Amino acid sequence: MVHTYEVFVDVVVFPDYTSNAARLGSTRYEVDAESKSKADGVAFTKARSDYPTATEYDIRVTRLLK
């Protein structure tokens, strides 16, 4: 059975590889998946697509919506 999960992803982007200045951001996704672990993977794929230059992704499945 497929459920809808709320997933937050914190993203760290270093705009220039020669500096330590990082941009931090957070984004929220509603992911349809069969389990929390699969929702984690789907959110990672979406975040990587939205932020291809990011170096760190912190994924948190926060709650079951449906």
Buried (B, 14 or more C-beta within 10 A) or exposed (E): EEBEBBBBBBBBBBEEEEEEEBEEEEBEBEBEBEEEEBBBEBBBEBBEEEBEEBEEBEBEBEEEEE
